[in-house]
Structure formats: C-alpha cells, structure tokens
Amino acid sequence: MNNDIEESREPNPELVECAIVEVLEIAQRQGITPADFIQLLDSGIRMSDFLAALKPLAKAKDRIDCDS
C-alpha cells in the first residue's frame, strides 16, 4: 500500500448531520417521507443512486448550505 495515502478518519459529525438534513429536504420536496427514505436505504439503495435518480426531478442546490 502507498504510504502517502491518508488513513481514513471519522467524518465531521456536524457536516454529516447537515448532509442528512439536506438529503431529507430534497426527498420531501419529491413527496418522499423520512420513513420512506430510511426504508429505501434499508432495502439497499445507495445514497449516490438515490440522488442521481432525483437529479432530473429536483432543483437541488449545487452545494450543501449548512448556514440556512
């Protein structure tokens, strides 16, 4: 293994929380409840696939805005 590769670290909890809230808001704008979203995740859908499926439908922000 390459020694230059940085070891994985725990993600910033505040950023993770912000990202979850943003994704739930995107889902809700499309009529998907938080419970439905959790069920999708439990069924094996990857977050990237979920967001890719919504991209043509949602007018999602280009970046996560934690200040709003």
C-alpha positions in Angstrom: 0.0 0.0 0.0 1.2 3.5 -0.7 2.3 5.3 2.5 1.2 8.6 1.1 -2.5 7.6 1.3 -4.1 9.3 4.3 -5.7 7.0 6.7 -9.5 7.3 6.8 -10.9 9.5 9.5 -14.2 9.8 11.1 -16.3 12.4 9.2 -17.2 15.7 10.9 -20.5 14.9 12.8 -21.9 18.4 12.1 -21.2 18.0 8.3 -22.9 14.6 8.4 -25.9 15.9 10.2 -26.2 18.8 7.7 -25.9 16.4 4.7 -28.6 14.2 6.1 -31.0 17.1 6.7 -30.3 18.4 3.1 -31.0 14.9 1.6 -34.2 14.6 3.6 -35.3 18.0 2.4 -34.7 17.0 -1.2 -36.6 13.8 -0.7 -39.5 15.6 0.9 -39.8 18.1 -2.0 -40.4 15.0 -4.1 -43.0 13.5 -1.8 -40.8 11.0 -0.1 -41.2 10.9 3.7 -38.3 10.4 6.0 -39.6 6.9 6.8 -39.8 6.1 3.1 -36.3 7.3 2.7 -35.0 5.2 5.5 -36.8 2.2 4.0 -35.1 2.8 0.7 -31.7 2.8 2.4 -32.6 -0.3 4.3 -33.6 -2.0 1.1 -30.0 -1.4 -0.2 -30.2 1.7 -2.4 -27.0 3.7 -2.3 -27.2 7.4 -1.5 -25.5 8.2 -4.8 -28.1 6.2 -6.7 -30.9 7.9 -4.8 -29.6 11.4 -5.6 -28.9 10.5 -9.2 -32.5 9.4 -9.6 -33.8 12.6 -8.2 -31.4 14.9 -10.0 -33.6 15.3 -13.1 -36.6 16.0 -10.9 -35.3 18.1 -8.1 -33.8 21.6 -8.4 -31.2 20.6 -5.8 -28.6 23.1 -4.7 -25.1 22.7 -6.2 -23.7 22.5 -2.7 -24.8 21.8 0.8 -25.7 25.0 2.6 -25.4 24.5 6.3 -26.0 28.2 7.1 -29.6 28.3 6.1 
